[in-house]
Amino acid sequence: MNGNEFHERLDGFYAAGDAPGAYAFLCETRFAAVAAGDRAMLLTVDNALIGHCRENVIFDEVEGYYREALECIEALGLHGSQAEATTFLNTATAYCIMGRTEESEALYDAAEALYRRLLPPGDPYMAAIRNNRGLLLRAQGRQAEAYAAFSGSRAILAECAGDVAAERAATLLNLVSVCPDLEEAKAYLAEAMEYYHTPDGQQDIHRFTAMAAAAELALRGGDAQGAGAGFEAAADAWERSGGARQRLRILLGNAEHCYAQSGDTAALSRVRRRKEEIAP
């Protein structure tokens, strides 16, 4: 199996909403690559596993895959390559979500230095650097700087000739999360939803983020009832996809908060019971 075949099979699991199947496939392919001594395939799989574990809250495995990826880069003589830069960027994003902000920042710096040396200024990977750096700034509470980073990413993607619809939509969702103006945030979300309503968008893992973002904007606009329904719908969709139980609990907790604020006791009891059935 080559890299293209690997990604096609992996994408098939995600398109079917089968996160557990994707994880099993990733682990199986990793074990086969280790047994065969195929360092190139192992590097590809380790990066995919870092991304999967990041999105599905399997945080305790991330560092092991990162260290193994570094060993592959060393063995393959890929220091200073785009493969190394991508590994740094991928792990930096995972560490940011995990709260390891200092390590995340160092890896973003390393990735950006490599990408600036290897790529032209308008390359989509440069947009990814700005986008992901914005995630770190947001995690640090530096909202205005995060907004500037996400805006910079959007500007780069606007000039890209290739198909960057998924990247553009994800960037718009990031802008929604830090935009101080509610109407402007709604406009960003509406633009992003144009992609998430397409067949490709319906298979994109960020569609759940889009649903949660819509609920957050409803709450910001004073519609606690609508926000509760939105978070509950996002939780339902996430559960159907087989996504991580921890994230399901968070979505239900958000719905619980909104229903409590709206005074809908029946809905509050319903989501509270669901949340309590999920281990913290």
N, C-alpha and C positions, 0 to 999 in steps of 0.2 A: 504494500500500500504506500503510495507516495503522498506528498503533502496535500495536493489538491483533492485526492480521494478522501483523505482523512477529514479535511474541512467540510467536504460535501456530506459525509456521513454524520459528522457532528452537527452540522446545520439542520439535518433531517430530524434529529432528536429535538432540537430547540423549536423547530417549526411545528412539531407535533405536541409541544408543551410538555415534553417528557424530560424534566430535569434529572430525575434519578437515573433514567436510561442513559442520558448524556454522561453523567458521572461514571456509571459503570463502564461505558465505552471508553472513556478517557483513561480510567485505571487499567483496563484490559490492554489498551494500546500501549500505555506506558510500560507495563510489565513485559510485553512482547519486545519493545524497543530495548529495554534493559537486557533481556535475555539474548537478543541478537547483537548487542553491542552497537546499535545504530544510534550514534550520538546526535545526528542531524534530526532524526525523527523524535528522539527524546527531548531535544530542545523545543521543538514545535509543540509537543504534547505538554511539556511543563508549563509553557506560556499559556496554553489553553486551560490548563488546570488552575493556574493562578487566577485567571479571569473567572472561571466557573466558581472557584471557592470564594472569591470576592463577592460575586453576585448572590451566592447562596449561603453566605455566612458560615463557611467552613474555615474559619480563620486560623485554626491551629495547624493547618496543613500548608499554608501559604509559604512560610519561610523555607520549609524543606524543599519545595519545588523550585523556589528561587535559587537556593544554594546549589541544587542539582543542575539548574540551567547554567549557572556560572561555571560549573565544572565542564559542561558541554562546550561552552564558549571557549574555555581554555584549551580543551582537547582538540577542538576544530580550528584553532588559530583565528578566532573571530573577534579578537579585541579591536575596538575602534570601528566596528562594522555597524550596519543598520540593525542587524539581529541583536547585538548587544544593547543598542539604544532602545529598541523595542522592549527588551527584557527589563531594562531600568524603568521605562515609562509604565509598563504593566504592573510591576511590583510597587512602584511609587504610588500608583492609584490605589492598590490594595492596602498598603500601609496607611494611606491617608484615611480610608474608611475605617481601618482598625484602630485609629487614634495614635499611631506611631508617627507623629507629625515631623519630628526632627529627621528621622530616617527617610521619610517620604520626601522632604524638601531636598535632602542631599541627593537622592536618586533622581528627582526632577532636574536638578542642576546638571547632573552627569548626563542625563538623556538629552537635555537641551543643548549642551555643549557639543555632543556628538552630532545631533541632527543639524545644527547650524553649520557644522563643517561638511556634512555629507549631502545636504539637500538645498535646493533653491529656496528663497524666502517664502514663496507662495505655495509651497508643497502642503498637501493636507496634513502631513505629519506635524508641520509647524503649528497648524491649527489645533491638533491634538495636544501639543505641549501647552499651549495657552489655556485650552479648555481644562486640562487636568490640573494645571497649576492653580486655576481658579477654584477647583474643588478644595485644594489645600487651604487657600486663602479663606474660603467660606468656612471651612472647619475651624479655622483660627479666629473666626468672628470678624474678619476684615472684609466686610460686605462690599464696600465701595471698590476696593482693589479687585475683589472677585468679579464684580460687575464689569470692570474695565478689561479683565483678562478674558471673560466670556465674550465680550463685545469684539475684542481683537480676534478671537477665534472665528466669530461669525463673519467678520470682514474678510479674512483670508479665504474662508469657504465660499464666499460670494464670488470670488474671482477664479475658483477652480473650475476647469472645463469638464472634469469627469463626474461620475455619479457619486455625489457626496450627500445625498438626501438624508441618509441615516445620521451621518455626523452633524448635519445642519439641524436636524430635529432635536438631537440630544443637546446640542449647544443652546437651542432655544429654551429647552426645559431648564437648563442651568440658569439662564437669564431670568426665567420666571421665578426661580427660587431666591434670587437676591434683588430683584427689581423693586425699588421702593414705591413706585407708582402703580396702583392697582389696575388702572385701565391699560397702561402699557404692558403690564404683566399678562393681562387677558389677551392682548393682541399677539404677544409672543406665543402663548399657549395655542391660540387658534391657528397660527401659522404652523406650529409643530404638529397639531392634530391632522393637518392636511396629509402629512406623511403617515401617521399612525392609523389612519383610516384606509390606507392602501393595503393590498395583499402582503407586500413586504413588511410594512409597518405592523401588521397584525401578528407577525412572527418575531418582531424585535422585542427583546427583553425590556427595553425602556418604555414599552407601552404601559407597563404597570406604573412606572414613575409618572407618566402623563396622566393617568387616572388619579393618582394621589395628588398631583399638582392641581388638577381641576377642583378637587375637594378642598385643598388648602386655600385656593382663591375664593371659593364659596364662603369659607369661614372668615376670610379677611373682609369679604363684602357683607358680613353680618347674617349670612344664611346658615346657621348652625345645623338646621335640619337637613338641608341639601348637602352640607359637608359630610354629615354622618352617613347619609345614603351613599355618597361618593366613595368614602373610605371603605364602607362595607362592600360596595361593588368591586373595588380594587382588591379587597381581601378575598372575595369569592373567586375572582379571576386568577389571583395568585395561587390559591389553593388548588384550583382545577389544573394549573400548570405543573403542580408537584413541587412548587418552590419551597424554600426553607421555612420551617415552622416558626423560627424566631421572627422572621419578617412578617409572617401572617399575624403573629401576636401583636406586633407593633401596629399594623394596619387596623386590627380590631380595637386596639387600645385608643387609637385616634378616633375611630367611630364612636367608641364608648364616651370619650370626652365630649364630642360634639352633640351626641344625643342627650347627655346629661345637661349640657348648656341649653339645648332646645326645649327640654322638659318632656321629651318623648319617652315615658317610662317603659313602655312595651318594647320599643327598639333597644333601649338601654339594657334591659334584662336579657334580651336575646343575644346581643353581642358580648355581654359580660359572661354569659354562660359559655359561649364558644371560646372566649379568650381563656377562661379558667380551665378549660379542658386541655389547653396546650401548655406543656412544661416550659417554664421560663428559660 
